[in-house]
Amino acid sequence: MVKLHDSYKKLLQIYTFSSNIIGTPYLPCRFVPSHQNRHEIRFKTSGAAERALQERQRQHMARGLPKQKPITGVKEVIVVASGKGGVGKSTTAVNLALGLVANNQSKSVGLLDADVYGPSIPKLMNLKGNPELTDKNLMRPLVNFGIPCMSMGFLVEEVAPIVWRGLMVMSAIEKLIRQVDWGNLDYLVIDMPPGTGDVQLSITQNIPIAGAVIVSTPQDIALLDARRGAEMFRKVNVPVLGLVQNMSVFQCPKCSHQTHIFGSDGAKELAQTLGVEMLGDIPLHLNIRETSDKGQPVVVSSPDSPEAEAYRRVAAAVVRRLAAHSR
């Protein structure tokens, strides 16, 4: 029993020392030998001590989080995200931005490509070149179809891989957000990278986000990651405006037979589970793929097509949800 008590004292000394290093408050513990097994040690803390620890941790977290600072000239920020790559998030972000303008010509909309490792906006918006600098040493966005755009793709060679560690990516994101002359925008649409990592947290913690749009196919494996993405935004207090079900149905161009290649209504069911709105369905259509690859998004190149109308309906639903959250 004496040896056991000595071991406990050594453990307590190590714990106290490590607490001083990492700043964790020391909790007074008492040694309780088990009556069932004399070699078992249990550590108990009082309820008051546990509450003190929780409050101390909350204060540390509050001090550690950066204060949100609005982007100069931007009224509302909309993030378009997905838990998984390859679900059409960037195409949705581009056509959402164009749809916002198509629905209301008086609104000014910008587009920020936050996918540092795999920027898609330059290709989708048919933009090339390096941003010019203003007198205030701010980057001037490249513009096409009336949409000012900024992307890491404008700053590196088209086929150059970006092999950066986390801190360099965070620095690049900060520059893309803060060192750009956006002018006056009603909406800034941010095309987020897939997943729930450092970039997502950095953006949501540094700037106020009006709402998040989650893009997913109806496929079960994509819906799992879409749910993770939605839950992440909820944890950081970003309103989830709703889900977009992309590639929802394929219609044969010859016989008009419809096939649900990735399943049917999966995103609708997830929206119901999460208690958020279904913002719209986007079909799996050749026209969307071809116009995107040409840098002529379907909303502007085929404005009267059913595919363009689907994106405009999503844009209208996003504006409606923003208005509901601002009340």
N, C-alpha and C positions, 0 to 999 in steps of 0.2 A: 504493500500500500504506500510505503514511503517513497519507493522508486517511482510509482505511478504519479504521486503528487509532485515529485521533482520534475518528471517529464511534462506535467501540466504547466509548471512554473516556467520551464524553458519555452514552451509553446507560447505562453502569454507574453514573455519578453520579446520573442520574435514578432508577434502580432503588434505589440506596442511600438517596436522600432519601425516596422513597415508602415504603420499608421502615420508616424511622424514624417516619413518620406513622401507618401502620396497624399497626405492631407486628410485622411479619413479619421474621423473622431474616434477616440478610444472608448469602447463600451465596457463598463465593469461587468465581468462575468463571474459566476460562482461555480465551483466544482461540485458536481453532483454524481456520486458513485451510484451505479445501477444496482438495485437489489437482485435483479435477475442475472446479471453477469458482472462480476466484480472487476473484470478487465475492460469494461465499456466506460467511456467518458462521454458525458453530455454537457454542452455549454448552454446555459440559459441566460437570456437578457431580460431585464425588466421591460414592461410595456412603455414606460416613460423614456427609457434609453433608446428603444427602437423608434419611437416617435421623434426623438431628438435627432437620430441619425437620418431619418427620412426628411426632416425639415432642413438639415444641413446639406443633404444631397440636392434638394430642390433649390436651395440658395446658390450652390455651386453651379448647377445647370443654368440658372437664370443669369449668373454672371458670365458664364462661358458662351452663351448664345449671342451672336451678333445682333445689333439692333437693325431692324428693317428700315431701309431707306428707299423711298420711291425713286424711280428712274425719271430724270428731268424731262419734262414735257409729255410724259406718258400718263394717260388717265387710268387705264385698266390693262392688266397683264393676264393673258389667257395662256396656260400651258397645255400642250397636247402631248400626251404620254402613253406609253404602253409598257407592260411588264416584259414583253418579248419583242425581239426584232423580227422584221419580215412580215408584219401584219398590215403594212400600208400607212403607218403613222405619219411619215413625212409627206406623202401624197395628200393625206387628209389635212395636215396642217396648212399646206400650200393652198388647197382648194377652199379650206375654211376661211383663210385670210381674204382670198379673192371673192368668196361668197359674201363675206361681211360688207365689202364695198359694193358688190353687185346688188345687194338688197337695199343699200342706202348709200347713194353716191356722195352724200354730205360727210360721211365718216372717213377718217384717215386711219389707215391700218399699216403696221410695220410687221416684219417677219424676222425673227432671230433664230439662227441655227445653233442650238446648244450641243449638238452631237459633235464633239471635237474630234473623236476618232474616225467617224464616218460621216462627214458632212454631205448632205444630199441637196440642200437648197440651191447651190449654184447650178446644178444640172437641171433640176425641176423648174427653176425660174429662168433658165437660159442666160445666165450671167457669168461673165469672166472679167478678170482684171483685179487690180489692187485698189483699195479705198484711198481716196485723197484725204489730206489732212486740212482741217480748218485752221484759222488763225489762233484758236485756243488749243491746238494740238489734239483735236478730237477727230476720229475717223468718220468720214462721210459715207453713209450707206450707199450701196449700188441699188439702182432702181430699175424695175421692169414691171409693166402692166400697172403702173401707178403705185407699186408696193416697194417701199424702201427695205432693203434686205442686208443683213450682216451675217457672215459665216466665217469659220476658220478656213473654209475652202477658198476664200479670197486672199488669204495670207500665206498659203503654201502652194507648192506645185500640185497639179491636179492628181497625179498618181503617187505623190510622195506619202509614205506612211508616217503617221504621227506616233512616234514611240516615246511617250512621255509618262512620267510617274504622276501620282495624284496631285502633288503640290503644284506642278507646272500646269496641269489641267485646270486647277482651281484659279490660278493666276490668269490663265487665258480666258476663262469664263468671266472673271471680274472685269477684264479689259473689254470684252465683247458687250458687257452690260453697261459699264460706267464710262468708257472712253469712246463712246459713239454719239454723234450729233443726230439724235432721232427727230429733232424738230418737235412739232406738236402732233401727238397721236391720240386718237380715241382708244384704239386697241393695239397692243403689241402681242402678237402670237409667237410663242416660243415653242419650237420643235425640240422636245427633250430627247436625250438619248434613251435607249431602252434600259429597263431595269430600275433598281431602287438604290443607287449608290451615292457616291460623293457629290456628283454634279447636281443631282436632284435635291439633295439636302442643302447644298450650298446656295442654290437659287431660291429655294423656298424659305430659307432662313435669312437671306439678305435683302430680298425685295418683297413688297406686299403683292400677293397673287389674288386676283379677283376670282379665279376658278380654274379647275382642271378638267380637261376632256380626256377620257380614257378610250383608246382605240383597241379593238380586238376583233379577231375572226370568231365565228361561232364554234371553233374547234375546242375541245375540252382542254387540251394542253396549253393553248393560248389563254383560255379563260382563267386558268389557275394563276398565271403570272399577272393577268389584268387585275385580278382581285388583290394580289399583293400590292400592285401599284396604287389602287384605290385606297387600300388600308394605310399605305404609307402617307398619302396626302392627308388623310384624316388625322393621323398621329401628329402631323405638323400644322394642323388647323387650317388646311387649305380646302375650301369648299369643292366637292366633286360635283361638277355641273351635270354629268351624266356619261353614258357610254355610247360610242358609235360602233355599230356592228358592220365591219368592213368585209368585203368579199362574201356577202350574205347568200347570194344565189347566182348561178350561171344560166343564162338563157341562150339556147342554141340559135345562132344567126340564121339557120336554114329552116328549122321546123318550129322554133320558138318554144321548144320543150325546156322547162326549168329544172335544173339539178342543183341540189344543195351539197356542193362538193365538200365543204368543211362542216357540214351539219346545219341544222336549222334552229333558230331562236335561242341559241346558247347565250348570247349576250343579253337578250331580253330577260331570260331567266336570272342571269347574274344581276342585272339592274334591279329586278324585284327583290332578290336576296339582300342586296346592299341598301335598298330603299332609295335609289336614285332614279333619275329619268332616263329613258331610252331616247337619245337625241336623234337617231335616224339609222337607216339601213343604206349601205352603199353596195351596189351589185359588183360582181366579178365580171368586168366587161373589157373587151379588147380596146375599146375607144379610150378608156382611162389609161391603160398601159401605154398605148401608142402615143397619145398626146403628152404624157408625162416624160417618156423617153426623148421626145423631140423638144422638150422645154417649152411646151405650149399647153399649160394645164387646161383640162376639159372645161372648166367654168368660163374661161375666156375664149378658147378655140372652138367650142361647140356649145354655146350658151343655151341653145334651144333643145339640147338633148336631154333625155331622162336622167342621164348620169349627172349632168350639171345641175339639174333641178334637185336631185337628191342631196348634193352638197349645199345648195342654197337653203334647203329645208333644215339641214343640220346647223347652218349659220344662224338661221332665224331662231331655232330652238336654243342655241347658246345665248343669244341676246336676251331672250325671254327669261332664261334661268339666271343670267346676271342681274337683271332687273329685280327678280324675285329675291335674290340674296342681298341686294343692296337696301331693301326696305327695312 
